[in-house]
Amino acid sequence: MKQRPTTEEEFKTIMNNCRDLFIKKMHDYGTAWRIMRPSSITDQIYIKANRIRSINTTGQNLVGEGIADEFIGIVNYAIMGMIQLQKGANITIENDISQEETLTLYDEHAKASLQLMLRKNHDYGEAWRNMRISSYTDLILMKIFRTKQIEDLEGQTLVSEGIAANYMDMMNYAIFGLIKLTIEA
């Protein structure tokens, strides 16, 4: 009998798939996303999460891209958001970060998110495995609304973990959804 992969192995498989798509899009578009402010990236994540919820609620998908595609988009936009928080938006993409540096930053943020997931997964005992995909979507939407509030407060919070931590949580919930949709399916 084949042993089920560990959560860490599943996470890495999903991240490799997300990274592969990120590389392909970077080939086609370069780093044009570097012009986006973090608040615009938050809105892009909102669009994707809201579409997932709409598909879940109505059962209709007129665009053709499925829920898994949108979760991949959330993962990649969350990493873009963390890079933007670190590097700042660039009004022009001339003389900006190279594709190699971009991938190094991508990998650093993916690793940090993996480490956060492993710590939380240990403490919560893999509770995510018993959750519904619709719950991941709702939690991502909640994190988006929290992030928008923090952005509106210009980062001046009293007890919040901050925007980067919320991006990591959104990313990890999206990865849980992808594990359920693609690996466990």
N, C-alpha and C positions, 0 to 999 in steps of 0.2 A: 504494500500500500504506500502510495506516494505521500510524503509528509508535506503539510501545508507550509508555504513560506512564512517567515516571520513578518511582523508588521514592518520592521525596518527594511527587509528585502522588498516587500510590496511597495513601500514608500519610494525606494530607490528605482524600482521598475517604472513606476508612474512618473517620477521626476525625469528619468531618461527620455520617456516619451514626450513629456512637456518640453524638455530642453531641445530635443530633435526638431520639434515644430518651431520653437523659438529661433533656432539656427536657420531653418529654411525661410522663415519670415524675415530674419535679419538679412539674408541673402537678397531677398526680393525688395525689401523696403529700407535696408540699412538701419540706422538708429533714429529714424524720424520721430519716434515716440519720445525722444529726449527733450523735445520742445514742450511736452506736457507738464503742467504743474501737478503736484500730488493730488490736489482736489479734483482735477480732471480725470486722473487715473481712478480715483475713488468712484467717480461717476461712471466710468467705463465698467468697473466691477459691478456696480449697481445694475447697469443695463443687462449684463450677463446673468446675474443672480435673479433679477426680476423676470427675465425670459425663461429661466429654468422653472421658476414658480408658476408662470403662466402655462407652460407646457404641462407641468404636474397637475395644475388645477383644471385646465380645459381639455387636456388630452390631445390638443391640436398643435401641429408643428408645420407651419406653412413655408418656413424659410429653408428647411431641409437639414440644417446642422442640428445635431441632437444635443441632449443634455450633457453627454460626455465632452463634446466639443466646447460647450460653454464652461464646464468645470476646468478644462485645460486652459481656456482663456483667463479664468479667474486666477489660476496658479501663476500664469505668466504675467498678467497685469499686476498681481501682488508683488512679484519680484521686481518688476519695473518700478512700482511705487517705492519699494525699499531702496532701490538704486537712486531714484530721484530725491528721496529724503537725504540720502548720503551725499550725493554729488550736486544736487540742485538742478533745476530745469535749465536748459540751454536754449536761448532764444534763436540761435542758429546752430545747425549741426556741423558747420565747418569747424575744423580743428577741434572736434569733440573727441570723446573717448573712442578708442579703437574697438574693433570687433573682438579682439583678443581680451582687452581689458573688460569689455562688457560681459564676456563669458566668464571671466574670473570673478567678477562681481556677482553674476548670476549664481555661480557655483557656491560662493561664500554665503549668500542669502539662503540658498537651498539647504546647505549644511546646517546653518543656524536654525532654520525651520524644522529640520529633521531632529536636531538635538532638543528643541522645545517640545516637539511631538513626543519624543521618547520619554522625556521627564513627565509630561502630563499623562501619557499613556500608562506609565508605571503607577502613578498615583491614582488614576481613575480606573485601572484594571480593564482596559480595552472596552469600556462601556460603549464606545462608538460603534462597535460591531453589532450591537443590539438596537441601534437607532435606525430610523428611516431616512432615506435620501431626502425626503421633504424636510426633515428636521435640520439636516446640514444646510439646506437652502435657507431656511428661516434663520438659523444661527449666523450664516454669512450676511444676510440682510440686516440683522440686528447689529452686527459688527460694522457694517457700512454706515448705519445711522449713528452709531457711536463715533465713528471716525469723522463723519460730517460735522458732528457737534464739536469734536476736538478741533477740527479745522476752523470752524466758525469762532472758536475761542482762541484761535491763533496759537494753539498748543499750551495755553495757560490753564492747566488743569489742577485740581486739588489732589486727586487720588488715582487718576487713570494711568494705565500702563503706557499710553501714548499710541501714536499712529502706527509705527513700525510693528508693535506687538499685535495690533489689530489686523494689519496686513498678514502677519504670520498666521494668526488664527484663521483668517479667511482662507488662506492657502491650504492650511492643514485640513480644514473641513472639506474643501474641494477635493483634496487628495483622498480623503476617506470616501467621498462619493465616487470617485474614479475607481478606487479599489473595489467597492461594491458593484459598480457597473461593469467593470472590465475583467478583474481578476477573479472575483468570487462568482461571477455570473455563469 
